[in-house]
Amino acid sequence: MIDALRLTTIEERYAHLEQLVTELSEVVYRQQKEIDSLRHQVLQLKDKVGGDPGIVDPAQHERPPHY
């Protein structure tokens, strides 16, 4: 009788842990998709800024005061 109760307890814990692993796996998957998207956005911004430094520092388009 004690062994059956012990086995049931272990099975319940295992089922709970299995569900938790599934949930965490989904969270990691969503986070990875977001990281990939943000990486892509950063690369696009780097390309944009690299082509026109005045986007980041508008003063680069201005003439110095002595001209």
FENBELHU-V340544 format. One record per helix or strand. SS is the DSSP state (2 for helix, 1 for strand). FROM is the first residue (numbers start at 1). LEN is the number of residues. If there is no record, write none. Layout:
ss=SS from=FROM len=LEN
ss=SS from=FROM len=LEN
This chain:
ss=2 from=2 len=50
ss=2 from=53 len=3
ss=2 from=58 len=4
